[in-house]
């Protein structure tokens, strides 16, 4: 029996590191009424661990995108995300090779966005960072395709988030407000209708094989993935951002 | 279809629709362009009360002149006139082209003010035989007073080592004159670098705040503008020489230095420009800039309209013909007091 079955039956962490590229669009009403587009490329680390009652996900990514039109945004979009969440199954169907179903997600993220300096280098957009802890719903599916491949999909929607978020960044260089001041200003609890964030990822692990690791057998192989995210914030400024990314990663 | 594949298909349905969820740009008709600019400036500009500008009334007056059939040129002129009501050199409107057009109120700031600067006079009388250190012209005058000409704070952030070299060169002088006349500003960090060499301990040199609500006086709390010392502070007296074209970062250098002991500001009223500019883009692709930050001195007084010097002095054409700059001479006297 291949390792995939073993993974489902005997949970073991699976990690991957790879590159992603795709399409990103956003509108930041504080900056401009225009819709900006970018071709983002980035690095993504993912960690997945099956738990008895659900799953644990870790994702760290850095995205870079050259924006257009470039009249206002003289610098490019750079964002970094670090997310950890635990999924607790609400209902699932499990057979030897498959489980899927809704889950309760509990997790948090740290996200950084670079300001888009305009003119004399003063940013004028929703930038800085978020720190959030949320509770939401998730949908997860996993299916083995033969002995050496695994199809996995997941989508989740935070329903309520405790949020520390920076607002528009335009104070200049030496007069930069202290980070604490900014974040305190925008500390809030945001329900889904104020802060919608939909994320989904579909991945195909292939060429899976068992290999010796320092702490026992590990899964090795490749992962092709498709990730989608959409965010809609109303406060502190109205922002819409969505992206689709195709990725290729090494499972190790 | 196997039931187990349905959730995966549902996931696929969620993907790839970012361009639908972030809809395309709205129409760029003259009315939409006008409203975007008027609303954006109205929500973010910090000096309506200080400048006694009723932006709603301005909007009503100019909105009545917007016509759907007006040309881009006509619209540009109309919007420029509306922005000029703010009398702010940090307010711009730019059409990247074609044709390229740019509106700036900066040059209008000098109307009704004496020039108070002659570059040839400075070069021949005060800088000849001196040296250049990075962006600074330096000459130690015969009475052991250092004259430092600083024509701009732009061109990127200075290396701190360059400022250190300047202060090493003036160490031991009785006083130093920083001439920032006709200095249109640039990086405020560069002003802070100079201030950092004049103080012995971390010093609050002013305060800053931004708009945070729809009303003209909706502001965040004041945030201190703090400068850290660097190296051994200059021991002598300091004069900062200014005129109406000392603008933005140069003006702020004078504002912040004026709050320090042993500093005297000499010359004409500065051009102001305390509001650090930010910008945005209009639906038709034009870009605009506005003052985004209200920066005040240590007394919480905004100097946006210009700093009145401690010692008012002027330069007349007769002075130029005589080969003498009374503003620098007065600054010399002040640092030798």
Interface residues (C-beta under 8 A of the other chain):
Chain A: X23 X24 X25 X26 X27 X30 X31 X32 X33 X34 X35 X69 X71 X72 X93 X95 X98 X100 X101 X118 X119 X120 X121 X122 X123 X124 X139 X140 X141 X143 X151 X153 X154 X155 X168 X170 X171 X172 X173 X174 X175 X177 X178 X181 X185 X198 X200 X201 X202 X226 X227 X228 X230 X232 X240 X241 X242 X243 X244
Chain B: X3 X4 X5 X7 X8 X10 X11 X12 X14 X15 X16 X17 X18 X19 X21 X22 X23 X24 X25 X26 X36 X92 X96 X157 X186 X187 X188 X189 X191 X192 X208 X210 X212 X220 X221 X223 X225 X227 X276 X277 X278 X279 X280 X281 X282 X283 X285 X287 X289 X292 X293 X295
